[in-house]
């Protein structure tokens, strides 16, 4: 009995020491990686999908812990699409010009960031010199980052058309070669597009069309294309999925959404193309907002995104060393050297630094008129879509008479008039509301006239 008692005592003592050591280790770990207090998380707003949020959020936390021996937390603020995010930030800055309570604006192209920069809502931050040297200042005439470091292209985005090969074959539709192919009367009801007022990537494609073809011809293309579109969901990803499901034959799609459908359903069923000479590969930006409540953490996040590690995260397949864990992101890096390093380990098939296009996109023009162009497209094409669709069918049935087509595609203002309103008047809500009402009335009237002229 005595030997048993001694043995038991030894075992209990050893167990107590192990438990104590474990508790001490746990306390040391808690002290080393102290959890961020509630309300102290980095707050990011942007239209990025779940995969980007998950992969960049988790990867940043791990990178920050390794680099600074500290813990970090990231919270994502979801307001909908890019247009919704921009409206939210502008509204919050109107209430408090010093801060919105949000640290970073991440995604949505460049134009929304230019809009905020114009109004003094961004905070300049220069990343480490060794990383800055790895990023070209421009690509095909388009700035990859702001010379004053108010924003950086976090990745690059291509804009094009995703299409369902089975539907094309069944309906005897051609494979797309240009944006104008989506305006062909033969494909009425078979074109997909999200609402550009909510999706930054879709907005960008309308802007590209208007710049690539010129204002008048461009407006003709987007109007006819609008007549071919069945509905305008908020989500750009839904447009690409509708194509794969055969609900539409063609859809406007950013490269990552287009290639994701090709990879999921097979190249024999789904295709993706970017109209040669009529599109661009453009930066998808990140910026620190004025009055960011956690400025140092925000700077660290930008540092990570703009580092080789962050850039590889965009391109590597999930499961590759240094790559995403759950979601392949299939985006284009802003660092040319990354393309060689990820060769054979990525689904991305385009190297934007080797891709040639003769179309020179004017990002300054696109940034200045971002909001007003959304409103114009909303009034003339989306909010009056029922009238447009009816008129377009009548014009087609009537043999595409020149006068009827011209009236159908008439713009409510010139490009110069739009620019002047964007610069001087569009922040005046009374003026804006009055003009929106005027544009909707103009649209409904011209569509009725186009119907009459088609007979």
N, C-alpha and C positions, 0 to 999 in steps of 0.2 A: 504493500500500500504506500509505503514511504517513497519507494522508487517511482511509482506511478505519479505521486503528488509532485515530486521534484521534476519529473519529465513534463508534467502538465504545466508546471510553473515556467519551465524553460520555454515551452511552446507559446504560452500566453505572452511571456516577456518579448519573445522574438516577434510575435504577431503585432504587439503594441508598438515595437520599434519600426516595423515595416509600415504600419498605419501612420505613425508619427512622421516618418520620412516622406510618405506619400503626401500627407497634408502639407508638410513644409515645402515639398516640391510644387504642389498645387498653388500654395500661397506665393511662392517665388514666381511661378508662371503668371499668376494673376497680376502680380506687381509689374512684371516685365511687359506683359501685354494687357495693360489695364483697359477694360472695355470703355468705349467712348460713351460719355454720359448721354442720356436721352436728350434729343434736340441738338446734339453736336455732330450729327452725321452730315457728310457732304451731300448737298441737294443738287441734283441735275435734272434739267428739263430738256426734252427733245423727243422727236418722233421715232427714234430707233425701236426696232421690234425686240421681242423678248430675248432672242438669241444674243444680240449685241449687248443688251443690258446685263444679262446673266454672265456672259463671258468676260466683258470688260470690268464689271463690278467685282467679280471674284478674283480675276487676275490682278487688278489694281491692289486689292486688299493684301494678296500674297506678296506682291512686289514691294508695297509700302512697308510691310512687316519685315521683310528681308533687308530692305535698305535702311530703315530708320529704327528697327527694333521696337516698333509701336504698332498698335492696332488701329484700324480705320473702318469706318462704316460708310456705306453709300446708299442714298435713297433716291429713287427715280420718281419724278413728278410727271404724271400722265394727264395731259389736257386734250389728247386726241392727236391730230396731225400737226404739221408744221404751222399752218395758218392759225390754228387754235393756240399753239404755244406762243406765237408772236403776239396775237391779240391779248393773251393773258399777261405777258410781260409788259406790254405797253400800258395795259390797264393798271397793273401794279405800280409801274413807275409813275403813272399819272397821280396815283394816291400818295406815293412816297418817292420823290425824285432821287432820294439817296440810296434806296435799296429795295429789292423785291423779296428779299429773304431767300433767294435762290442763288446758288454759286455759279453754275455753269449752264450754258446753252450748247447742246451737243447734237449735231445733225441738221437736216433740213436744207442742205445745199449751202451756198454762200450768200444768196440774196437777203435772207432774213437777218443774217449777221451784219451785212452792210447797212441794212435799214436801221438796226439798233445802233451801229457805230455812228451813223449820220446824226443820230439824236443824242450822242454822248453817253450811251448806255453800256458801253463795254470798257473793260479795264485792260490796259496794255501789260503784256508779260513776255519777256524774251526768254526762250528756252535755252538750255545749255548749248554752247557754241559747237561742240563736237557733233551734236545731233542736227543743229541748224545747217551745218555744212553738208549734211547728207541729203538735204531737201532742195531741189531746184526752185528758183524764185518764181518761175512760170512754166507753163506747159501750153504750147500752141497759142501763145499770146495771153493766156489766162493766168493771173496770179495764183500761186499755190498757197501763199500766205501773205498776210498784210505786211507791207514794209515797216509799219509802225508797231507790228506785233499785237494788234487788237484781236486777230483771229488767225487760226491755222487750218489748213486743209488736213483734217484728221485721216482722210482716205480720199480716193478718187472714185467718181461714179460715171458710168457710161449710160447713155439714154437711147432706147431703141424700141423695137417691136417684138413681142413674143407671139407666136402663131401656132395653131393646131394643124398639123399636117394632114391628119385624117379628115378633119372638117373641110379643109381646102380641097382635098381630092374628091370628097363626096359632093361638095357644092360647086366644083369646077372653078374655084377661086385661085388667083395667082399667088405665088409666094411674094411677100412684100419686098420692094426695093427702095421705096422712099416713103416719106410721110404722106405724100399725095395719094398713094395707093389706098390709104384708109378713108379717103374722101370720094372714092369711086362709087357711083350710084348702085353698082351691082352688089355691093356688100352691105347695103342698108340693113340695120338690125344686128349686124355681126361684128361690130367693133366695140371694144371695151376701154373705158377710161374712168379713173376715179375722179372725184371732184377736186380741181386744182386749188380750191380755197382751203382744203384740208390737207392735201398732200403736196409737200414741197417738191418731190421728184416729178409728179405729174405737172405741177405748175411749170417746172423747168422745161418740160417738153413742149408745152404751149408757147413759152417764151422762145425756145429754140426755133420752132416752126415760124414764128413771126419774124425773127431775125434772119433766118436762113433764106426765106422766100421774099422778104420785104413785107412791109405793112399791109398793102392792099392784097397781094397774092396770098400772103400768109393768112390774112383774115378770111379769104375765100376757102382756103384749105381747112382751117379750124371750124368754120361754119358748116361746110359740107360734112366734115368728119363728125361734128356734133349731131347732125341729122342722122348719121349712121349708127350713133351710139344709143343703146337701149336704155341704160340708166347710169347714174353717177354715184357709186358707193363712196364712202369716205376713205376707205383703206386702199392704198395702191397695191398691196399684196393680194387683195381680193380680186383685183382685175386680172393679175397673172394666173391665179387659181381658176378663175372662170374660163380662161382660155384652155387650160389643161383639161377641165371638166367637159369641154365641148359646148359650153353655153355661149361662147363667142368664138370667132375664128381668129381675130387679131386683138391685141391689147397693147396699150402703151405701158412700158415697163422699164424700170431701172435695171441695170445689168445683173445685180445680185438676185433680184426676183426672177428675171428671165432665165438665168442659168440654173437657178434652183429647180425650176420646173423641168428644164431639159434633163437635169441629172436625176430627178425623181422618176420621170415617166419615160425617159429614153429619147435619144436623138432621132429615132425613126418616127416618133409620135409628135414631139414638140420641137420647134425651132426658135432661135433668137437671133436677131440681126440689128446692126446699127447703121442707119442710112449713110452711105459714104458721101462725104462732102456736105452733109446736111445735119450733122450732129456734132457734139463735143464730148470730151471726157473732162469733167469738171470737179473741183474739190468739194467735199462734204465737210463742212467746217465745225470747229469747236472754238468757243470763246468764254472768257471769264466775265461775268456780269458785274457792272458797277455796284459797289457796296456789297460784294459777296461776303456773307457772314463768316465764312471759313476760308479766307484768302490763301493761306499757306497750303491747306489741303487741296484747294482748287488748283493751285500752281503745280502741286505734286501730281495730280491727276493728268494735267496737260503734259507734264514731263513724261509720264508713263506712255500716254497715247502717242506722243511724238518721238518715242525712243524706238530703236530697232525691235525690241521685245514687243512693244505695242503694235508696231507695224506688221510684224509677222503673224500676230494674232488674227489680223484681218484675212490673211491669205492661206495659212496652213489648214489642212484637213483636220477635223476633230480627231483627237487621239495621237497626233504627231507631237513629238517633244517640243514644248514651247508653244503648242497650238491650243485651240479651244478644247474644252472637255466634253461638252454636250452638243454644241451647234457649230457646224461649219459656216463661216460668215461670208465667204466668197466675195470679198471686196478687194479693191485695188490699192496697193500701198503708194504713198507719196515718195518713197525712197527707192530710186532705181536699182540699187544693189540688192535689194530684198528679192527681186524676181529670180535672180540666179540662185540665191540661197535656198529658196523654197521649191526649186524645180523638181518635179516628180512627187512633190508632197502637197500639191494644191489642185483644186478643181478649176482655178482661174485660168482662162485660155488667152487672155489679152494682155499684152504689155503696152500700156499707154505711152511709154517713152519710145516705142517703136511704131506706134499706130499713127498713120498719116491722114490728115484731113485738111482740106483747104478752106474750111469755114472758120472764120475768126469771130468768136462770140464776144459780145460786149457786156461784161459782167456789171460794169458801172450803170449802164442803161437798165439792165435787168433789176439791179438793186433799187434804183430810184423809183421804178414804177411797179415794184412787187405787189403792194397792196391794191393799188388802183387797177392793175391789170386783172387781178383776181376778181375784183368787183365788176369790171367790165365783162369778163367771161361769164360771171355768174348771172348778170342781168340779160345779156344777149343770147346766151346759149343754154344755160342750165335752168335758171328760174323760169324761162319762157320756152322750155324744151318741148312741151306738148305742141305749142304753136309752130315751132321750128320743124318738128317731125312731120306734122300735117302738111306744112307748106312744101317741104322737101319732097314728100311723096307726090304731091300735085305737080311740082316742077319736073320730076322724073317722068311721070305719066304723060305730061304735056310735051315730052320730047326735048327737054333741056333748052327751052327757048332762051336766047341770050339775054333779053331784057328781064326775064323772070329770074334767071340765075344771078344777074347783076344786082337786082333788088334784094334777093334772098341774102346775099353775102355782103351787103352794104354795112360799113362800120358807122358807129354813131359819132365818131370823132376821128380826127387825123392823129397820126403818131405825135406830131408836135404839140397838138392841143392836149393830148394825154399827158405828155411830159410836163407841160406847164402846170396842169392841175395837180399832178403828183408833187411837184416842187413847192407850190405856193398855197394850195387850197384844200388838199385832201385831209388834212388834220382838223379842218373845220367841219364838225359833225353835221351842222345844219346844211352846209353846202353839199356835203357828201350825200346825205339822205335825199336832198332835192334832186341831185344828179342821178342817183340810183333809180328814183321813181321815173325820171325823164327817160332814162335808158330803157327801162322795162316797157314803158309806153311806146317808145320808138321801135323796139323789137317786135312787139305784137302788131303794130301798124304795118311795118315793112313785110312781115310774114303774110298778112292778109293780102297786101298788094301783090306779093310774089305769086300767091295762089291765083289771083285774078289774071295776072299777066301770063300765066302758064296755060290758060284756056285758049 
